[in-house]
Amino acid sequence: MNEQTLSMRLERVAAHVPAGARLADIGSDHGYLPVALLKRGVIAAAVAGELALTPFQAAQRSVRENDLGAQITVRLANGLEAIEPEDRINAVSLCGMGGETIRDILESGKARLSGEERLILQPNGGEQPLRHWLMENGYRILCEDVLRENRFYYEIIVAERTGPVLYSAEELYFGPLHLRERSPVFLAKWQRLLQLKQQTLSNFAQARQSVSDEKVRELAQQIRWITELLA
Ligand code: SAM
């Protein structure tokens, strides 16, 4: 992967960035996403935010080598602290991190959001707590995508702040739009997860002492939901 050839995962993220957007890519690593989108003329400007020095320097290098210093600002910053009001950001991407990490970044930095931004989120697991945060903060899920690349399943969640929204526990778990669409990739993902969860439950049964009843009940509930989904 590089700034010309994105992974399939980042290509699918890129497809949700609105034309002409001013994008903040938080946790940008090499900055491949904003650099590719700018080179393609899809976005007008970007901020690439990074917490860690080595990826921050890698992003600086990508921007310099592509001569995009006037359009992309690279900032060493924690989460949404990379965004300044004068950036006039209207799309924020947070990709390749756990859903809980993305949630925590949104929660601790929400004062930096105007509420006008489209959020394009690609969590690696932890989708349920992330969707819960979106609901609690008045974000409606506009689009959900799932893909398989290199044996892993990746989810993409696109949301905008629209005001109060209510999702059921199952919608938060599976994704409200996924539940309606039930695409073949989505069903394959849950088929695989069902096997893993059934295996975990039987491991729990053998090690009963060390696992709390609540954890077992939670897992059994998930297995019931997945079984119903796939029925
Ligand atoms: N977004 C890229 C992608 O999807 O390919 C890179 C994903 S990489 C696995 C996660 C990046 O997020 C790392 O470079 C890490 O340093 C950065 N990161 C983690 N927590 C962060 C935070 N609170 N603020 C900014 N960057 C963060």
Boltz pocket constraint, residues with backbone or C-beta under 6 A from the ligand:
constraints:
  - pocket:
      binder: B
      contacts: [[A, 10], [A, 26], [A, 27], [A, 28], [A, 29], [A, 30], [A, 49], [A, 50], [A, 51], [A, 52], [A, 55], [A, 77], [A, 78], [A, 79], [A, 80], [A, 94], [A, 95], [A, 96], [A, 97], [A, 101], [A, 105]]
      max_distance: 6.0
